[in-house]
Amino acid sequence: NINGRTTGSTDFFFHVRNQYGSYIDTAAMIPQKSYRLIQEGKYKLTEVCEYDHNANLVKKNKNGKEDFSYKTPDNVQDIVSSYYYLRTFDFDKIQVGEMITLTSFLEDTTLNFSMQYLGKEVIKTDVGKINAIILSPMMPKNKLFKGKNPIKAWFSDDENKIPLKAEAEMVVGSVDMDIVSYKGLRNPLNIIK
């Protein structure tokens, strides 16, 4: 489950409350069902997708109405399950600069979502110093982000691979996100003393 929202004065001018979720077959690491609850200003969307991996189809329900069925390739992911699938990678076996490509279904399109592995570093967070893996998603040309690699994301370099930090260069300004707390991890977070 991923939640995104505006805060402070931005929230007053442009109210955003977005939620993305996924039900995942943890043995095969593929989604069974996903949802998006979008509220951006006056725009609202409720979308539920059900994945039939045997038939390579996604059936979508949009705002309570049956939408369409979409043909997809084998083992397609959604936006949330992609992150969980990425957690299965052994980054000790991936070369710095190497591209990782995942196939994801979003809205009504199957996308090849690529990111570049930028290596590892120790970062300082509110929860302590942590060894981190750095990834940079490749973004298609758009009016929101600036440059070819506008986003960098840091994940813990341990079995958890939890998001620690993200930076995004926008056309107007930038966005920074940092971990402030965590709970319920299956494995201890490897904090450097």
GUSEFI-634360 format. One line per field, with one value per residue: residue number from 0; residue in three letters; x, y, z of N, C-alpha, C in turn. Coordinates in steps of 0.001 Angstrom, whole numbers, plus 500000, padded with zeros to 6 digits. Each point is the difference from the previous one (the first is absolute). Layout:
BEGIN
pos: c(NUM; ...)
code: c(Ala; ...)
nX: c(X; ...)
nY: c(Y; ...)
nZ: c(Z; ...)
caX: c(X; ...)
caY: c(Y; ...)
caZ: c(Z; ...)
cX: c(X; ...)
cY: c(Y; ...)
cZ: c(Z; ...)
This chain:
BEGIN
pos: c(0; 1; 2; 3; 4; 5; 6; 7; 8; 9; 10; 11; 12; 13; 14; 15; 16; 17; 18; 19; 20; 21; 22; 23; 24; 25; 26; 27; 28; 29; 30; 31; 32; 33; 34; 35; 36; 37; 38; 39; 40; 41; 42; 43; 44; 45; 46; 47; 48; 49; 50; 51; 52; 53; 54; 55; 56; 57; 58; 59; 60; 61; 62; 63; 64; 65; 66; 67; 68; 69; 70; 71; 72; 73; 74; 75; 76; 77; 78; 79; 80; 81; 82; 83; 84; 85; 86; 87; 88; 89; 90; 91; 92; 93; 94; 95; 96; 97; 98; 99; 100; 101; 102; 103; 104; 105; 106; 107; 108; 109; 110; 111; 112; 113; 114; 115; 116; 117; 118; 119; 120; 121; 122; 123; 124; 125; 126; 127; 128; 129; 130; 131; 132; 133; 134; 135; 136; 137; 138; 139; 140; 141; 142; 143; 144; 145; 146; 147; 148; 149; 150; 151; 152; 153; 154; 155; 156; 157; 158; 159; 160; 161; 162; 163; 164; 165; 166; 167; 168; 169; 170; 171; 172; 173; 174; 175; 176; 177; 178; 179; 180; 181; 182; 183; 184; 185; 186; 187; 188; 189; 190; 191; 192)
code: c(Asn; Ile; Asn; Gly; Arg; Thr; Thr; Gly; Ser; Thr; Asp; Phe; Phe; Phe; His; Val; Arg; Asn; Gln; Tyr; Gly; Ser; Tyr; Ile; Asp; Thr; Ala; Ala; Met; Ile; Pro; Gln; Lys; Ser; Tyr; Arg; Leu; Ile; Gln; Glu; Gly; Lys; Tyr; Lys; Leu; Thr; Glu; Val; Cys; Glu; Tyr; Asp; His; Asn; Ala; Asn; Leu; Val; Lys; Lys; Asn; Lys; Asn; Gly; Lys; Glu; Asp; Phe; Ser; Tyr; Lys; Thr; Pro; Asp; Asn; Val; Gln; Asp; Ile; Val; Ser; Ser; Tyr; Tyr; Tyr; Leu; Arg; Thr; Phe; Asp; Phe; Asp; Lys; Ile; Gln; Val; Gly; Glu; Met; Ile; Thr; Leu; Thr; Ser; Phe; Leu; Glu; Asp; Thr; Thr; Leu; Asn; Phe; Ser; Met; Gln; Tyr; Leu; Gly; Lys; Glu; Val; Ile; Lys; Thr; Asp; Val; Gly; Lys; Ile; Asn; Ala; Ile; Ile; Leu; Ser; Pro; Met; Met; Pro; Lys; Asn; Lys; Leu; Phe; Lys; Gly; Lys; Asn; Pro; Ile; Lys; Ala; Trp; Phe; Ser; Asp; Asp; Glu; Asn; Lys; Ile; Pro; Leu; Lys; Ala; Glu; Ala; Glu; Met; Val; Val; Gly; Ser; Val; Asp; Met; Asp; Ile; Val; Ser; Tyr; Lys; Gly; Leu; Arg; Asn; Pro; Leu; Asn; Ile; Ile; Lys)
nX: c(500840; 499763; 500306; 499383; 500503; 499307; 500921; 499840; 500600; 500799; 499758; 500197; 501006; 500642; 498836; 500994; 499221; 501135; 499407; 501077; 499386; 500506; 499316; 501051; 500163; 500287; 499435; 499104; 499762; 498694; 499434; 499073; 500157; 499653; 500266; 499297; 500182; 499515; 500524; 499868; 499875; 499284; 501133; 499127; 500713; 499174; 501127; 499402; 501157; 499486; 501019; 499788; 500975; 499044; 499084; 500944; 499070; 499708; 499121; 499529; 499786; 499350; 500151; 500186; 500565; 499527; 501298; 501229; 500271; 501181; 500532; 500675; 501286; 500811; 499540; 498970; 500560; 499687; 499593; 499173; 499463; 500188; 499660; 498976; 499737; 500217; 499294; 499627; 500411; 501073; 500093; 500462; 499000; 499696; 500426; 500818; 498905; 499813; 499252; 498962; 499345; 498902; 499089; 499381; 498834; 499733; 498866; 500379; 501227; 500645; 500789; 501074; 500075; 500912; 500977; 500828; 500814; 500013; 499802; 500950; 499394; 500696; 498720; 499909; 499218; 498736; 500087; 500991; 501294; 499742; 500479; 500174; 498993; 500603; 498759; 500039; 498674; 499904; 499874; 498809; 500221; 499954; 498895; 500080; 500788; 501165; 500422; 501033; 500751; 498742; 499916; 500366; 500127; 500003; 500462; 499544; 501310; 498826; 499522; 499881; 501105; 499902; 499054; 501127; 500160; 499442; 500543; 499221; 500589; 499218; 499102; 499143; 501231; 499961; 500038; 500029; 500255; 499779; 500560; 498917; 499386; 499995; 499215; 499969; 501304; 500055; 500934; 500986; 499749; 500892; 499853; 500819; 500688)
nY: c(498833; 500932; 500965; 500910; 501086; 501081; 500888; 500639; 501088; 499062; 499384; 501223; 500144; 498849; 499556; 499207; 498937; 499383; 498872; 499227; 498898; 498878; 498976; 499459; 499162; 499791; 498886; 500477; 500835; 499737; 501107; 499902; 501099; 501118; 501089; 501003; 500759; 500767; 500978; 500738; 500921; 500345; 499544; 498998; 498960; 498987; 499307; 498880; 499356; 499018; 499236; 499603; 499486; 499104; 500966; 500496; 500172; 501297; 499758; 501127; 500468; 500944; 500620; 498706; 500287; 498883; 499958; 499594; 499021; 499929; 499764; 499106; 500305; 498956; 499621; 500629; 501141; 500496; 501234; 499373; 499008; 500986; 500807; 499208; 499964; 501297; 499813; 499205; 501136; 499345; 501145; 498973; 499529; 501259; 500316; 500882; 500713; 498761; 499705; 500263; 499063; 500621; 499066; 501185; 499769; 501126; 500375; 500121; 500085; 499141; 500260; 500184; 499751; 500871; 499465; 500957; 498968; 500902; 498860; 500088; 500454; 500556; 499989; 501273; 499338; 500312; 498817; 500708; 499669; 499925; 498777; 500641; 499518; 500466; 500376; 500082; 500176; 499381; 501295; 499726; 500634; 500932; 500607; 498888; 499040; 500343; 499872; 499244; 500298; 500459; 498671; 500109; 498694; 500079; 498733; 499482; 499898; 499394; 499061; 501103; 500619; 500644; 500803; 500652; 500250; 501124; 500295; 501022; 500183; 500971; 500250; 500026; 500189; 499445; 498674; 500041; 498698; 499927; 498846; 499955; 498878; 498875; 498988; 498902; 500282; 499149; 500793; 499899; 501301; 499932; 500524; 500902; 499481)
nZ: c(500000; 499079; 500862; 499277; 500566; 499738; 500392; 501134; 499523; 499496; 501155; 500435; 499121; 500235; 500436; 500449; 499733; 499778; 499628; 500061; 499587; 500531; 499487; 500616; 498992; 501275; 499564; 499153; 501019; 499859; 499515; 500933; 500744; 499378; 500689; 499489; 501071; 499033; 500714; 498903; 500940; 498941; 499474; 499772; 500417; 499813; 500039; 499598; 500034; 499259; 500440; 498746; 500753; 500197; 499930; 500837; 500954; 499882; 500986; 499447; 501239; 499338; 501179; 500349; 498827; 499427; 499875; 499877; 499156; 500545; 498827; 500709; 500130; 499957; 501180; 499467; 500351; 501203; 500245; 500845; 499284; 499101; 501010; 500307; 498708; 499969; 501099; 499002; 499430; 499556; 500646; 500699; 499249; 500293; 498798; 500565; 499764; 500485; 498935; 500777; 499323; 500414; 499788; 499929; 500609; 499326; 500590; 498755; 500530; 499233; 501035; 499261; 501282; 499583; 500714; 500326; 500183; 500994; 500660; 500941; 501107; 500980; 500442; 500379; 500864; 500184; 499385; 499442; 500045; 498688; 499751; 498853; 499262; 498902; 499700; 498681; 500223; 498844; 499856; 499452; 498862; 500953; 500367; 500736; 499450; 500563; 498737; 499607; 501039; 500040; 500118; 501285; 500231; 501318; 499984; 501135; 500170; 500166; 500759; 500720; 499567; 501175; 499509; 499776; 498705; 499553; 498846; 499713; 498825; 500412; 499053; 501018; 500451; 501208; 500088; 501325; 500101; 501315; 500350; 500764; 499617; 500685; 499606; 500712; 499995; 499002; 499466; 500908; 500150; 499018; 501216; 499442; 500944)
caX: c(499160; 500753; 499162; 500630; 499129; 500611; 499998; 500277; 499259; 499656; 498748; 498911; 499736; 499743; 499812; 500270; 499953; 500088; 500337; 500231; 500153; 500133; 499948; 501062; 500337; 501382; 500837; 500346; 500310; 499179; 498776; 498703; 499046; 500596; 499040; 500444; 499003; 500624; 499261; 500895; 499073; 498622; 500042; 500003; 500009; 500146; 500293; 500395; 500419; 500186; 500982; 499872; 501315; 499891; 499506; 500721; 499007; 499662; 498631; 500005; 498759; 500310; 498914; 498876; 499458; 500894; 500665; 500415; 501037; 501211; 500970; 501285; 501015; 500179; 500525; 499898; 499912; 499349; 500947; 500437; 500659; 501326; 500946; 500227; 500764; 501358; 500642; 500547; 501266; 501255; 500746; 501431; 500241; 499654; 501081; 499654; 499679; 499128; 498577; 499051; 498717; 498815; 498809; 498919; 498742; 499543; 498871; 499534; 501183; 501114; 501220; 501292; 500490; 501429; 500739; 501442; 500616; 501088; 500984; 499657; 500659; 499437; 499298; 499560; 498555; 499484; 500040; 501399; 500767; 499604; 500514; 498886; 500063; 499470; 499380; 499470; 499033; 500067; 498697; 499730; 499936; 498710; 500001; 500084; 501358; 501043; 501160; 499818; 499978; 499638; 499680; 500917; 499388; 500908; 499343; 500937; 500766; 499835; 498888; 498768; 499999; 498944; 500367; 500591; 500115; 499806; 500144; 499464; 500162; 498795; 500159; 499990; 500412; 500412; 499316; 500860; 499282; 500917; 499384; 500007; 499800; 499633; 499544; 499493; 500876; 500240; 501418; 500512; 500603; 501433; 500426; 501425; 500215)
caY: c(501167; 501251; 501183; 501269; 501132; 501310; 500520; 501425; 500952; 499339; 499282; 500984; 500399; 498842; 498884; 498694; 498816; 498858; 498732; 498890; 498764; 498783; 498691; 499324; 498593; 500141; 498904; 500323; 501439; 500663; 500519; 499378; 501102; 501276; 501104; 501400; 500954; 501274; 501236; 501114; 501118; 499519; 498729; 498785; 498746; 498729; 499007; 498682; 499094; 498600; 499428; 498585; 499720; 498849; 500501; 501253; 501071; 500832; 500511; 501240; 500623; 501417; 500723; 499114; 499446; 499125; 500762; 499128; 499010; 500369; 498925; 500346; 498947; 499132; 500516; 501452; 500542; 501303; 500985; 499610; 498693; 500186; 500268; 498764; 499125; 500553; 499607; 498647; 500057; 499982; 501120; 499671; 499369; 500969; 500959; 501423; 500507; 499047; 500322; 498975; 500305; 499296; 500264; 500366; 500481; 501223; 500624; 499050; 499764; 499211; 500791; 499477; 500981; 499742; 500820; 499771; 499748; 500969; 499565; 500011; 500983; 500139; 501280; 500370; 500197; 500247; 498766; 499614; 499804; 498726; 499648; 500152; 499731; 501176; 499738; 501165; 499619; 500728; 500626; 500501; 501452; 500514; 501401; 500070; 499795; 500679; 499192; 498593; 499219; 500993; 499400; 499045; 499387; 499224; 498917; 499362; 498896; 498847; 499178; 500802; 500910; 500989; 501320; 500873; 501382; 500216; 501381; 500174; 501336; 500367; 501160; 501122; 499552; 498613; 499288; 499120; 499158; 499301; 499161; 500594; 498902; 498730; 499000; 498746; 499362; 498573; 499863; 501223; 500989; 500012; 501369; 500073; 500716)
caZ: c(500000; 499914; 500152; 499656; 500316; 500132; 501371; 500136; 499162; 498738; 500223; 499971; 498618; 499139; 500922; 499408; 500855; 499097; 500631; 499074; 500755; 499208; 500639; 499251; 500208; 500470; 499483; 498607; 499961; 498984; 500616; 499737; 499950; 500391; 499997; 500079; 500475; 499650; 500244; 499700; 499809; 499817; 499265; 500825; 499250; 500702; 498960; 500500; 498925; 500354; 499082; 499643; 499410; 499094; 498707; 499717; 499914; 501147; 499943; 500761; 500415; 500176; 500663; 500245; 498754; 499236; 498950; 498907; 500263; 499269; 499787; 500604; 499873; 501167; 501268; 500085; 501351; 500121; 500524; 501343; 499961; 499376; 501083; 500742; 499112; 499989; 501256; 499873; 499263; 500738; 499418; 499956; 498701; 498948; 499791; 500057; 498674; 499308; 499948; 500441; 499353; 500471; 499197; 500908; 499445; 500671; 499297; 498980; 499189; 500509; 499845; 500414; 500958; 500179; 500957; 499972; 501301; 500138; 500988; 501423; 500856; 501344; 500126; 501342; 500052; 501349; 500787; 500123; 498759; 499408; 498677; 499063; 498566; 499301; 498704; 499298; 498960; 498734; 499808; 498650; 499922; 500458; 500425; 501457; 500477; 499232; 499657; 499636; 501238; 501009; 501298; 500621; 501179; 500836; 500720; 500929; 499414; 500870; 499529; 499976; 498847; 500176; 499487; 501015; 499547; 498564; 499532; 498651; 499427; 499274; 499126; 500947; 501319; 500204; 501077; 500791; 500964; 500886; 501015; 501339; 500942; 499390; 500960; 499455; 499017; 500228; 500347; 500635; 499113; 500257; 500313; 500331; 501287)
cX: c(500891; 499012; 500795; 499023; 500786; 499909; 500207; 499152; 499618; 498666; 498801; 499615; 499657; 500043; 500228; 499954; 499974; 500411; 500096; 500194; 500033; 499884; 500891; 500094; 501482; 500911; 500468; 500432; 499299; 498700; 498773; 498940; 500733; 498930; 500717; 498811; 500634; 499048; 501000; 499135; 498584; 499935; 500056; 499947; 500136; 500163; 500473; 500327; 500157; 500842; 499745; 501284; 499970; 499565; 500742; 499023; 499929; 498581; 499915; 498585; 500336; 498768; 498731; 499388; 501052; 500616; 500308; 500896; 501172; 500919; 501347; 501016; 500048; 500532; 499976; 499816; 499063; 500991; 500533; 500748; 501384; 501068; 500316; 500795; 501469; 500775; 500619; 501364; 501185; 500908; 501511; 500361; 499655; 501110; 499483; 499815; 499056; 498538; 499184; 498654; 498910; 498842; 498831; 498778; 499555; 498991; 499458; 501140; 500983; 501279; 501220; 500636; 501448; 500591; 501467; 500496; 501237; 501034; 499475; 500721; 499348; 499303; 499560; 498508; 499586; 500044; 501429; 500697; 499723; 500698; 498831; 500383; 499385; 499486; 499481; 499053; 500179; 498601; 499815; 499915; 498613; 500161; 500193; 501436; 501019; 501165; 499666; 499893; 499628; 499771; 501117; 499302; 501018; 499182; 501016; 500654; 500009; 498820; 498688; 499853; 498848; 500441; 500488; 499911; 499715; 500157; 499480; 500184; 498785; 500308; 500013; 500340; 500425; 499200; 501018; 499133; 501033; 499220; 500075; 499757; 499678; 499480; 499590; 500877; 500216; 501438; 500474; 500613; 501463; 500498; 501448; 500165; 501040)
cY: c(501239; 501151; 501234; 501124; 501293; 500420; 501499; 500860; 499393; 499281; 500937; 500343; 498830; 498746; 498667; 498928; 498790; 498753; 498923; 498744; 498796; 498780; 499097; 498526; 499991; 498860; 500328; 501452; 500696; 500477; 499178; 501084; 501271; 501083; 501347; 500822; 501378; 501152; 501139; 501208; 499453; 498661; 498830; 498770; 498842; 498944; 498711; 499123; 498591; 499344; 498517; 499637; 498784; 500439; 501257; 501157; 500773; 500511; 501194; 500482; 501442; 500717; 499155; 499378; 499129; 500802; 499052; 498902; 500350; 498792; 500463; 498893; 499141; 500788; 501523; 500414; 501212; 500936; 499626; 498671; 500082; 500214; 498708; 498990; 500437; 499588; 498605; 499987; 499943; 501056; 499803; 499366; 500920; 501033; 501438; 500505; 499091; 500441; 498795; 500383; 499095; 500351; 500218; 500459; 501205; 500695; 499040; 499563; 499076; 500754; 499165; 501093; 499676; 500913; 499602; 499807; 500890; 499621; 500092; 501134; 499976; 501352; 500206; 500296; 500322; 498755; 499469; 499909; 498600; 499802; 499987; 499618; 501218; 499594; 501294; 499542; 500848; 500533; 500400; 501521; 500457; 501419; 500171; 499928; 500638; 499055; 498545; 499090; 500911; 499428; 499061; 499468; 499116; 498971; 499352; 498788; 498836; 499193; 500769; 500805; 501019; 501343; 500892; 501467; 500042; 501486; 500067; 501449; 500291; 501177; 501270; 499443; 498544; 499412; 499103; 499228; 499239; 499153; 500711; 498943; 498730; 499089; 498743; 499332; 498535; 499772; 501292; 500938; 500143; 501436; 499966; 500841; 501077)
cZ: c(500000; 500108; 499634; 500281; 500016; 501464; 499958; 499081; 498650; 500122; 499958; 498562; 499078; 500850; 499283; 501090; 499071; 500775; 498924; 500847; 499092; 500900; 499154; 500371; 500372; 499564; 498586; 499822; 498829; 500658; 499614; 499809; 500417; 499965; 500060; 500460; 499857; 500337; 499840; 499656; 499911; 499272; 500975; 499095; 500980; 498923; 500657; 498798; 500556; 498905; 499803; 499251; 499071; 498602; 499547; 499747; 501301; 499774; 500933; 500284; 500356; 500541; 500121; 498766; 499325; 498870; 498849; 500539; 499100; 499906; 500558; 499734; 501270; 501189; 500118; 501464; 500006; 500683; 501388; 499966; 499353; 501053; 500766; 499168; 499969; 501256; 499922; 499300; 500964; 499363; 500057; 498662; 498832; 499924; 500122; 498574; 499221; 500087; 500454; 499393; 500544; 499078; 500949; 499232; 500817; 499111; 498950; 499096; 500708; 499676; 500362; 500836; 500312; 501050; 499947; 501424; 500107; 501053; 501416; 500698; 501375; 500048; 501444; 499936; 501435; 500877; 500159; 498656; 499467; 498660; 499026; 498578; 499319; 498626; 499406; 498899; 498748; 499705; 498543; 500036; 500437; 500515; 501497; 500512; 499061; 499746; 499749; 501228; 501176; 501397; 500437; 501244; 500707; 500772; 500919; 499329; 500989; 499475; 499904; 498716; 500103; 499417; 501139; 499607; 498505; 499710; 498573; 499573; 499126; 499077; 500853; 501372; 500049; 501160; 500682; 500984; 500813; 500994; 501345; 501071; 499219; 501100; 499251; 498952; 500359; 500463; 500660; 498954; 500383; 500175; 500456; 501257; 499826)
